[in-house]
Structures are given as C-alpha cells and as structure tokens.
Amino acid sequence: MLGDKQEHFSGKGTDLSALQAHIEEYLKNDGFQTQTSAPSDQGTVIQAKKSGFMREVVDADRAFTITITGAPADFTVRFGIGKWAQHLGVAAIETLLLGDLFLVVDVADSLWSLEIENKLIADVKTFVG
C-alpha cells in the first residue's frame, strides 16, 4: 500500500521505550498531537495528527500511525496512515495490532504520509544507529 512502510532492525540492542519516547518527542516538536498505547508483549502503537492540517487534507479521524514490535535486538517499526483510535492508551494492543490498524488511503493522504515517513524514518535510523 502506498504510504505504508516498515523498517526492520536486527542486532542493535535498542531500548524500545527510549525509541518510543524519541518518536513521540520528534512528532510533538513537529507540531503533532500524539497518543500512545501502553507497551505490551505485542508492541506499542503511536498515533499523531495535526488538527488544522489533518482537517484540511484528510478526514479528521485519520492519523499518522507507527507501530513498534519485537525485542531490543530484533524489532520492526511500521509507518502508515490509520484511523485515530479514541482512548488508545486503554485499548487492547492485541486488537490494534491484529486488526485493520492501517488504512488504504487516497493520493492526498499518501503524499502527506510519505513526506512525514521519510523524515521520521531517517530520524529513527539515526537514533537506532
């Protein structure tokens, strides 16, 4: 799907909580509102949206969605557009990761997603090393 990417990291020994915090801080510094699920054995979901920009370009219930799954030495970070999940912090992570978290999106959504993805992926790669 256009605007849906993932990066796999192996042998890095990365603190996934620190990676999560770094991604959230990056997005907040770029003017996004974020919400994050509680970490679980299945992973973590981070969602971000820009209220004004999102209302103009895409549906208000869509958000940039990042999942972090795996272990510190072998993990995957997935980037795409997903439905803004109300009360993400209390949602069952298993339901989110196994459900339709990422949406098929139109061209406007994809272009917005690709721009943000490319910058964020580069930043994550630098953070992980």
Secondary structure, 3 states (H helix, E strand, C coil): CCCCEEEEEECCCCCHHHHHHHHHHHHHHCCCEEEECCCECCEEEEEEECHHHHHHHCCCCEEEEEEEEEECCEEEEEEEEEECCCCHHHCCHHHHHHCCCECCCCHHHHHHHHHHHHHHHHHHHHHHC
